[in-house]
Amino acid sequence: MMEMVPSTRHSIAMSGGTDFLVWKLSSPEGRKKVRPLNSLTRKKLITRIAMSAEIAHCGGCHCKSVRWQVEAPSSVVAWSCNCSDCAMRANIHFIVPYSKFKLLGDSEQSLTTYTFGTHTAKHKFCKICGITSFYIPRSNPDGIAVTVNCVDSGTLKHVEIRRFDGRNWESSYGKTSISSFSKSPEK
């Protein structure tokens, strides 16, 4: 039996004022099936597509000496971790591939780094105000963890918060999908 999966292009075909969702069949033939959409399904689909489109978010530290820009959807999955560092800072962060993050201006001059334990995580914080607005997480050394509350207001529309048991890091890491968040999606 073939499984229906949404097309990677999220195609919507318009015909005579009626909307249709185009589904690709996961078969070698690559056939398509067309199914009519009701207005609620159409709204949900359009919202989902819009929320998954990457936009530029800006943010930084409290004193504004550290400023950055990150490309991410307006709807993100963020992680609440209970490791010794995140728990003390009440840190909630979302993860992006390293290539989607850039420091602005001379922000690098205002940063310093703290590491502990395995020294894989690189906790970057402002030398002036002490805020950690982003860091390189142990779970995703090929990515950047962006502190949700350090993103300038107006661009994040929805934040889904998932729990990560950082106190039991080794057992928790394999049970979550956290490592996938620093990977660029297949084009």
N, C-alpha and C positions, 0 to 999 in steps of 0.2 A: 504494500500500500504506500502511496506517495504522501508525503507530508507537505502541507501548504505553509509557506513562510512568507512574510511580507517582503516585497521587492526591496532591494537595497536602495533604490531610488525613491521609494515611497510614492510611486506613481499614482496620480489621480487622473483618470480620463474623464472628460466632460462630454456628454452626449445629450443633446436635446434638453438641456436644463437638469438632467439627472446625473448625479455623481456616481462614479464607479471606482472601486478600489481594485487595482491590478495586483494579483498575486502571482508569484513565480512558483512553479512546482519544482520541488527538489528532485528532478529527474534528469537523466542525460539528455532528453529531448529539449529541455528548457521551455516546455509549453507554459502558457499563461491561462489563468482562469479569471473571469471577470465576475464580480459580485456587487450588487447595488449597495450603496451606503445610505443609512438613514441620517437625518440631520445631526443627531447626537454623536453618532460614530464619526461622522465627517468632522465635527468640531473637535472631538478628542484627537483625531488623527492630525489635523492641522496644528493643534496646540502642541502635540508631541513632536512634530517635525520642527516647529518654531523653537521649542525649548531645547532641542538637540543641536541646533545650529550654534556654532561657536561665535562668540562675540568677545570683544576686548573688555576686560575688567581691569581697573587700576586700583591701587591700594598702597599701603605702606605702614610705617610706624606712627607713633603718636606725635612726635616732633616734626615729622615730614622730612627728616634727613634721609630716610630710606624710602624710595618710591619704586614701584615696579608695575609691569603690565603682564597680564596672563590671558591667554586665549582659552576659553572654556564656555560650555553652554550656560544659559541663564538659569537652568535647573541642574543642580549638582548633587552628587552623593558625597556627604561629608562623614568623617569618622570621629567618634568620641572615644579616646583612648584612656585607659586607666594606668598606664605605666607611671613610674615615679615622677617623670618630668611633666608629661601631659596632665596628670591629675593635679599637680600643684598649680599649673597655669590654667586649668579648666579649658584646655585647648580643644577646639573642634576645627578640623581642617579637611580640605578636599585636595585630591592629588591629581596632578597633570604631568604629561611627559615633559622632560627638561626643555625640549625644543619649543614648548608653548609659553615659556616664562622668560622675561627679560628685565633686568634692572635698568632703571632710567637715570639719566644724568650721572652724577658722581656718587651715587648711593654706595658703591663698593667701599669707599673711604670711611663710611660711617658704620660698617659692619664688623662684627667680631664673631667668632665661632666657639661653641661649647660642645664637647663630646664627652661621653661616659660609657661605661660597659664595654660593648664590642667596638665602639668608636666608628661604627658604620653610619649612624645618624649624625648629621652635621647641623646643630641647632644654631642658626644665624640670628643674631639680635643686634639692635642698634646700640652703639657705644654711648649714645647721649641719653636716650629715654629708656632703654632696656627692653623694648618690645620685640618679641619674636613674631614677625609678620609672615614669615615663611621659613622653611628649613628643608633639608634633604632627609627623608625618613629612612629608617632602617628597613622597613618593609618594601620600599621602592627607591633604592639608591640611584636609579636611572630617572627619577622624577623629582618633582618639587611638591611639598605639602604647603598649601596656602591657608593661613588662618582666616576662617570665615569672617570673623569680626574685624579684620583688617582690610577687607575689601570696601572700597568707597561705596556709599549707598546708591541704589538706583539700578544696578545691573543684575544682581542676583534676585531672581523671582521666586525660586523654590529651592529649599535645602532639605534633602532627605538625610537624616542622621542615623548612621549605623554604629554599632558598638564594636570595638576591637579590644580584646583582653590583653593589653600590653604587659600586665603583671605575669601572665603566663604566655609570653610571646611565642615561644617555639610551638606549643600546641595550638594556639589561636591562629597563627599565620596560615597553616594549611587548611583550616576550616572556613576561611573567608576568601573572598575574591579580591582582596585589597591589592595584591600584586599586579592585577590586570589594569589598574587605573593609571599607571605610568606608561602604558603601551599606547602607541598611536593606532587608531582604528584602521583596519584594512580598507584600502580604497578600491 
